[in-house]
Amino acid sequence: MTAIALTIAGSDSGGGAGIQADLKTFSALGVYGASVLTAVTAQNTLGVHAVENLSPSIIRAQIDAVLADIAVRSIKVGMVSSVATIETIASALSDRCRMVVFDPVMVATSGDRLLEDGAIEALRSLLLPRSLLLTPNLAEAALLTGETIAQDERAMIRQAELMLAQGPEAVLMKGGHGTGEDSTDVLVRPSGVQRFSARRIDTSNDHGTGCTLSAAIAAELAKGQPLEQAVGAAKDYLTSAMAAATNIKVGQGRGPVHHFHHWWK
């Protein structure tokens, strides 16, 4: 049976993040990708220049069309910048697929804010309870919990536990924006804590890393991997894609990771 994943996210005209990064990741990992567009952004490696949200009606129509026909095994939710979009996605998904990886995209790598005022509470109340896995970076976790940015693993675990109380089955606290020689992500579930570490890569080609990691997890879940194996495989894929990014030159700013590093020679 064909492994199929769905991404619900915004478009990145520069191709390094959002829907484009998700579909590249799905393809690189041997998974067929379907997509639902939530917003169109005008952006490149230097920053986000404009954002236009799609209407709730067309977002709902896309979700209904895909799920009515295609046997989607997992769903990655990314950029959902407005309350109306969040409400529409939550209503459309309902109980149709519990295998949801939610990457709470709030601020772009460039520092541009991608979330409208008032949308954080809608994320907490409507999307977190529908998620198998929540994948915030340190800044996003701080926004979702109302705390300061975690400075150590103890604080990361405490914030993850606060988010667990809001409904997801697991939280992956990403350590890519932290410090130290290793980048350690911490998977927190009611049953315990697991750590996934890799040597930190000093590179400016890190645009779309969060999108890529969450899409890779969704791809592995679509292939039938248990959550912990899916996270580990996704971490390995992203680390390799970042290390290989020096082999491509895209734009003048923070470039993308090399999604097809295994295939391009």
Secondary structure, DSSP 8 states (H G I E B T S, - for coil): ---EEEEEEEEETTSSSHHHHHHHHHHHTT-EEEEEEEEEEEEETTEEEEEEE--HHHHHHHHHHHHHHS---EEEE----SHHHHHHHHHHHTTS---EEE----B-TTS-B-S-TTHHHHIIIIIGGG-SEE---HHHHHHHHTS----SHHHHHHHHHHHHTTS-SEEEE--TTS-SSEEEEEEEETTEEEEEEEE----S--BTHHHHHHHHHHHHHHTT--HHHHHHHHHHHHHHHHHGGGG---SSSS-B--TTTTT--
